[in-house]
């Protein structure tokens, strides 16, 4: 038996398990999965399809669908939310509140104050359907592309919106802006002043991220040096109840050849930042093939300093990034890996103060842009990957996959390591008991088979395993002091 365990346990360290079936787009060219957002517990998922057809299948208006995980099946939650205008890119950007009951949808080509002004619409799940919450929030001028980036606080009461461009009243093209709003129960009201950068050749606000409470805001900036090199930077602000003030000296500038895409994400407390870049060539070097990297920064003593090594490699780009709530886990989406696209998950190892890959790389199918967008649940145990380029009868129908990656944390060193708890009886026929030492509070229990397949979870300390077939299983026990893994035998 010991030899068998040695062979099987490493499987737990290097695989992820898909939750439910693939979620497939509604129409060809709809780009289902161009945007995704997930609730904190990983059980509610929103997916944008910015070129989806209306209810009559007659016009392209864009749409968003929300799904709930019920017994490992993704069941639609409420009706499909359709855009109101043709070709508005409705659903191109979305964000969910922590509980998954408030949803923000951007439509960057919405025609409100001129062509491609952009707008943002907010919904709340009420009486088993999605009802608009407050007023539309509109861009200011034509071709502002307002809603290029959106992010919502955990409670759904604070909303940040970025614009891709901005035209002043004199019709001079500007560089974009960011606005932050709070909801008062009826309307969305501006918090503080707009964020702008009036410098020439600057793209301001295409990428934004809020902390969980909405008090910290990160804004991405791209300075176009010439037709080859781009300088990237991030400004981070903290709200003091009256004004937004810059938080520390970011010192995050990079000079990038042929920048293609740029993404960022803040941790829940707003003190850790991940930046993903996709470009041609090497950092500060010559033009070449599509490459990229991710860098992580930690705020301490008034400064943002790099945390761990740069995550890069010849076969990695970082078009999309997502952080777990405590910034211990990072997901990186790379839709340009050969023809399939790929997604990687990394965890921070305190013992070496660096990032290690967690589980195996995940790959898509040919030309489906797997990794175009990624999202992690709060604890980093659930990963969502969008692949809007899925080919069916034609290109870009799109799909989304959801994975349980919690099991990728299991290792042979961790099994049976938890000395602060006991499981009994073992072997077991029906009810498995968990006995915790004083001061330990049970948070969640997860059961896995020896193929690393997640079976079920519970928050109870008495677990009915009578439905399991005879064999060896693993139980992961999460308490207020961390996680431990033990094995048991079902007779």
C-alpha positions, -999 to 999 in steps of 0.1 A, spaced: 0 0 0 29 24 8 43 19 -27 8 25 -42 4 58 -23 38 70 -35 27 66 -71 -7 81 -67 -2 111 -44 20 131 -69 -10 130 -93 -27 153 -68 0 179 -73 -1 183 -110 -36 183 -124 -68 203 -123 -103 191 -125 -130 207 -147 -162 216 -129 -192 208 -150 -193 208 -188 -180 233 -213 -201 264 -216 -206 272 -253 -216 304 -270 -250 311 -284 -241 321 -320 -212 320 -344 -190 352 -343 -206 360 -309 -173 357 -290 -188 342 -259 -162 342 -232 -146 375 -242 -152 385 -206 -158 365 -174 -163 373 -138 -168 350 -108 -183 354 -73 -160 351 -43 -171 316 -35 -167 305 -71 -203 293 -75 -217 321 -96 -202 330 -130 -210 358 -155 -200 355 -191 -200 382 -218 -208 376 -255 -203 411 -270 -214 401 -305 -243 379 -295 -276 381 -313 -308 396 -297 -337 374 -286 -351 372 -321 -317 363 -336 -320 392 -360 -294 418 -348 -261 418 -330 -266 436 -297 -244 417 -273 -254 397 -242 -244 385 -208 -254 352 -191 -250 343 -155 -247 307 -143 -247 290 -109 -229 259 -99 -255 234 -86 -242 199 -79 -213 205 -104 -236 216 -131 -237 252 -144 -274 263 -144 -284 297 -158 -293 322 -131 -321 344 -143 -328 354 -179 -301 364 -205 -293 401 -204 -294 416 -239 -279 449 -250 -303 475 -264 -283 489 -293 -267 473 -324 -230 467 -323 -225 484 -289 -201 457 -277 -224 451 -248 -208 425 -225 -172 433 -236 -164 441 -200 -182 428 -169 -177 426 -131 -197 408 -104 -200 416 -67 -187 392 -41 -220 374 -37 -227 373 -74 -260 393 -71 -248 426 -86 -235 427 -122 -218 456 -141 -218 455 -179 -198 477 -202 -208 486 -238 -179 507 -252 -196 514 -286 -229 525 -271 -241 556 -290 -253 580 -263 -235 614 -267 -223 605 -302 -207 576 -320 -189 551 -297 -195 572 -266 -198 541 -245 -220 533 -215 -222 511 -184 -253 494 -171 -257 478 -136 -280 450 -127 -292 433 -95 -306 398 -91 -340 402 -76 -371 380 -77 -352 354 -98 -343 379 -125 -318 406 -134 -332 441 -128 -314 473 -137 -299 490 -106 -298 528 -109 -293 548 -140 -271 541 -171 -237 557 -167 -227 573 -200 -195 585 -216 -190 622 -222 -182 626 -259 -181 606 -291 -154 579 -293 -147 579 -255 -152 541 -255 -164 545 -219 -166 512 -202 -134 499 -217 -126 487 -181 -150 482 -152 -145 469 -116 -169 466 -87 -162 465 -50 -170 434 -30 -204 447 -17 -214 461 -51 -217 497 -39 -185 512 -54 -178 511 -92 -148 522 -112 -150 528 -149 -123 535 -174 -125 551 -209 -102 542 -238 -101 577 -253 -116 611 -247 -125 640 -269 -127 675 -254 -153 700 -264 -128 714 -288 -128 680 -305 -91 674 -297 -85 638 -290 -74 631 -254 -61 601 -236 -89 586 -216 -102 590 -181 -114 570 -150 -144 577 -128 -154 561 -96 -191 560 -84 -210 549 -53 -246 537 -51 -269 556 -26 -299 532 -30 -313 550 -60 -285 565 -81 -248 561 -89 -229 592 -77 -194 603 -86 -168 599 -58 -142 627 -60 -128 641 -92 -121 623 -125 -87 608 -131 -71 621 -163 -37 625 -179 -36 653 -205 -1 643 -218 1 635 -255 6 600 -267 -7 585 -235 -34 558 -231 -49 563 -197 -74 540 -179 -77 511 -203 -69 489 -173 -82 494 -138 -87 474 -106 -104 481 -72 -96 467 -38 -124 447 -22 -138 477 -2 -134 501 -31 -109 524 -13 -79 516 -34 -78 520 -72 -50 510 -97 -49 527 -131 -28 514 -160 -10 539 -182 7 534 -216 30 561 -230 35 556 -267 72 565 -271 72 559 -309 58 533 -332 80 506 -317 85 512 -280 59 518 -252 64 528 -216 40 513 -192 32 526 -157 6 522 -129 -8 548 -106 -24 537 -74 -47 558 -53 -64 555 -19 -97 573 -10 -97 590 24 -134 597 26 -130 630 7 -103 628 -19 -82 602 -38 -45 605 -29 -17 586 -46 -6 555 -25 32 553 -25 58 556 -51 48 529 -77 81 529 -97 66 502 -119 76 517 -153 87 494 -181 99 500 -216 83 474 -239 87 467 -276 55 465 -297 32 463 -267 0 444 -276 -20 440 -244 -18 450 -208 -37 438 -178 -36 443 -140 -53 431 -108 -52 442 -71 -55 419 -41 -85 422 -18 -68 446 6 -52 467 -22 -16 461 -11 -5 436 -38 -6 442 -76 0 419 -105 7 433 -140 5 412 -172 21 423 -205 20 409 -240 45 422 -266 67 413 -295 103 406 -286 121 407 -253 120 433 -225 140 464 -235 152 444 -265 146 437 -302 114 429 -320 105 393 -322 78 368 -317 49 373 -293 61 371 -257 52 385 -223 56 384 -186 38 390 -153 53 410 -124 39 413 -89 44 442 -65 38 445 -28 31 478 -9 52 484 22 66 515 39 52 539 13 67 520 -17 57 493 -42 85 467 -44 86 436 -66 75 404 -49 94 374 -62 108 369 -96 93 379 -130 71 352 -144 81 348 -180 96 324 -205 99 319 -242 64 305 -245 45 328 -221 26 359 -227 2 375 -201 -28 390 -218 -50 384 -187 -42 381 -150 -62 374 -119 -52 374 -82 -67 354 -53 -80 376 -25 -49 372 -4 -25 374 -34 -11 340 -28 -23 326 -62 -21 341 -97 -38 330 -129 -22 340 -162 -40 337 -195 -20 334 -227 -42 331 -258 -12 332 -281 6 300 -271 11 284 -305 -24 279 -319 -42 266 -287 -37 292 -261 -28 283 -225 -34 293 -189 -11 289 -160 -16 292 -122 12 301 -98 13 301 -60 37 321 -38 60 299 -17 70 317 15 99 294 21 117 306 -10 99 339 -14 91 332 -50 64 320 -74 60 283 -84 37 269 -110 7 252 -94 -5 221 -112 -2 216 -150 -6 242 -177 -40 242 -193 -44 242 -231 -72 250 -254 -80 238 -289 -67 252 -322 -74 289 -326 -99 292 -298 -79 320 -279 -80 300 -247 -68 323 -219 -82 355 -235 -96 362 -200 -92 345 -166 -108 349 -132 -101 333 -98 -125 328 -69 -115 346 -37 -95 317 -22 -80 308 -56 -96 273 -57 -118 280 -87 -105 292 -121 -125 304 -150 -110 306 -185 -125 322 -215 -119 311 -251 -139 334 -274 -124 321 -306 -139 286 -305 -145 273 -340 -177 254 -347 -195 260 -380 -174 292 -381 -150 311 -359 -156 329 -326 -186 311 -312 -166 309 -279 -165 287 -249 -157 290 -211 -143 263 -189 -142 262 -151 -116 243 -131 -112 233 -95 -75 239 -88 -76 235 -50 -65 199 -54 -33 211 -72 -21 223 -38 -20 187 -24 14 171 -21 28 140 -6 45 161 21 11 175 32 -9 143 35 -15 133 71 5 164 82 -23 180 102 -15 172 139 -41 195 151 -70 173 140 -81 137 139 -105 119 115 -122 87 127 -131 59 123 -106 50 95 -114 27 77 -150 40 75 -183 27 64 -207 56 67 -201 86 90 -166 102 91 -159 124 121 -135 153 124 -121 162 158 -103 196 160 -80 208 187 -92 237 208 -89 271 190 -95 255 156 -127 265 137 -138 244 108 -144 264 75 -147 238 48 -141 201 40 -134 188 5 -133 151 -6 -112 139 -35 -107 104 -51 -73 91 -60 -76 104 -95 -76 139 -81 -113 144 -89 -132 167 -66 -163 149 -53 -180 172 -29 -176 197 -1 -193 204 32 -189 226 62 -200 199 87 -176 179 110 -197 148 105 -196 136 69 -218 110 53 -195 90 30 -218 60 26 -224 70 -11 -188 65 -19 -176 32 -34 -149 12 -16 -114 26 -19 -89 52 -9 -98 89 -7 -83 122 4 -100 147 27 -88 184 27 -98 201 59 -97 239 60 -97 257 94 -90 292 107 -54 280 109 -50 268 73 -54 236 54 -45 200 61 -49 168 40 -55 133 53 -63 100 36 -90 76 45 -103 42 33 -140 37 25 -150 0 32 
